[in-house]
Amino acid sequence: MTDSKPYFDHVSATWDEMRASFFSEKLREKALEAAGPGVGTLAADLGAGTGFMTEGLLKKGVRVIAVDQSQAMLDLLARKLSEFRGLECRLGDAGRLPIEDGLVDSVFANMYLHHVEDPAEAIKEMARILKPGGILVITDLDEHDFEFLRVEQHDRWLGFVREQVSAWLEEAGLKDASVTCASENCCSDSKDSDQSAQISIFIARGRKGMSPCGPRRHR
Ligand SMILES: C[S@@+](CC[C@H](N)C(=O)[O-])C[C@H]1O[C@@H](n2cnc3c(N)ncnc32)[C@H](O)[C@@H]1O
């Protein structure tokens, strides 16, 4: 169990409200645009929470496997999005995703990477579950120094340096890696002090290469 699991179980019932105060739905549109998933394709939403990304994907006709460490979050997600077809929830951890190798066309991870224990390994797991040619989109926080987020919201990492994220994408074997500004901020006020965080958000994108064993040509 990760340190943040009890916290996310606890806040699951109020997560939608909290999330709306942190960042806007424009971020979801930008993440979706970056991958452009087609109707009927299969996506994974990692650290899905109550389904912020999942909902946007289902509305576009994309099938979704929503993964989270918190059953409380997944129960709410399933209840909220029960009208949609093509949704599957799986309880699991970043270090070993409960998804088969090469299964999904796209992977989304919104505000998940700064909670995982080992971001480089988590990105390798994301690459593992992608089909050849599949697209990974991570939306997360730029590096910051708001320590109160570690204590109050169980953040494991105080954001990331974009060059580091890009290097992790490349180490995971992803092609055309880019990490750019999402032109959106994550805003949060401390409950225990007068600090107020306003943190810029990046969009990281990478593509899994096509399999080296393509169709054989006969002479
Ligand atoms: C900040 S919330 C973001 C939720 C959702 N993506 C959103 O944008 O509203 C982070 C989510 O990641 C999940 N999470 C954190 N660490 C995880 C891990 N190691 N494995 C699986 N899920 C994890 C939490 O339970 C939580 O639901």
The ligand as an SDF file (V2000), in Angstrom:
LIG
                    3D

 27 29  0  0  0  0  0  0  0  0999 V2000
   -4.3550   13.7160   -7.6340 C   0  0  0  0  0  0  0  0  0  0  0  0
   -5.4030   12.3350   -7.9000 S   0  0  0  0  0  0  0  0  0  0  0  0
   -5.8180   12.5630   -9.6240 C   0  0  0  0  0  0  0  0  0  0  0  0
   -7.0800   11.8220   -9.9990 C   0  0  0  0  0  0  0  0  0  0  0  0
   -7.5460   12.0330  -11.4450 C   0  0  0  0  0  0  0  0  0  0  0  0
   -6.5460   11.6220  -12.3910 N   0  0  0  0  0  0  0  0  0  0  0  0
   -7.9450   13.4780  -11.6730 C   0  0  0  0  0  0  0  0  0  0  0  0
   -7.3170   14.1540  -12.4790 O   0  0  0  0  0  0  0  0  0  0  0  0
   -8.9180   13.9170  -11.0390 O   0  0  0  0  0  0  0  0  0  0  0  0
   -4.2270   10.9910   -7.9790 C   0  0  0  0  0  0  0  0  0  0  0  0
   -4.8640    9.6150   -8.1010 C   0  0  0  0  0  0  0  0  0  0  0  0
   -3.8170    8.6700   -8.3360 O   0  0  0  0  0  0  0  0  0  0  0  0
   -4.0160    7.5460   -7.5100 C   0  0  0  0  0  0  0  0  0  0  0  0
   -2.6880    6.9890   -7.2010 N   0  0  0  0  0  0  0  0  0  0  0  0
   -1.6930    7.5780   -6.4920 C   0  0  0  0  0  0  0  0  0  0  0  0
   -0.6150    6.7790   -6.4220 N   0  0  0  0  0  0  0  0  0  0  0  0
   -0.9460    5.6390   -7.0900 C   0  0  0  0  0  0  0  0  0  0  0  0
   -0.2440    4.4220   -7.3520 C   0  0  0  0  0  0  0  0  0  0  0  0
    0.9990    4.2300   -6.9170 N   0  0  0  0  0  0  0  0  0  0  0  0
   -0.8730    3.4810   -8.0750 N   0  0  0  0  0  0  0  0  0  0  0  0
   -2.1540    3.6720   -8.5280 C   0  0  0  0  0  0  0  0  0  0  0  0
   -2.8560    4.7940   -8.3070 N   0  0  0  0  0  0  0  0  0  0  0  0
   -2.2660    5.7800   -7.5950 C   0  0  0  0  0  0  0  0  0  0  0  0
   -4.7260    8.0810   -6.2610 C   0  0  0  0  0  0  0  0  0  0  0  0
   -5.4210    7.0700   -5.5470 O   0  0  0  0  0  0  0  0  0  0  0  0
   -5.6160    9.1600   -6.8500 C   0  0  0  0  0  0  0  0  0  0  0  0
   -6.8850    8.6850   -7.1860 O   0  0  0  0  0  0  0  0  0  0  0  0
  1  2  1  0
  2  3  1  0
  2 10  1  0
  3  4  1  0
  4  5  1  0
  5  6  1  0
  5  7  1  0
  7  8  2  0
  7  9  1  0
 10 11  1  0
 11 12  1  0
 11 26  1  0
 12 13  1  0
 13 14  1  0
 13 24  1  0
 14 15  1  0
 14 23  1  0
 15 16  2  0
 16 17  1  0
 17 18  1  0
 17 23  2  0
 18 19  1  0
 18 20  2  0
 20 21  1  0
 21 22  2  0
 22 23  1  0
 24 25  1  0
 24 26  1  0
 26 27  1  0
M  CHG  2   2   1   9  -1
M  END
$$$$
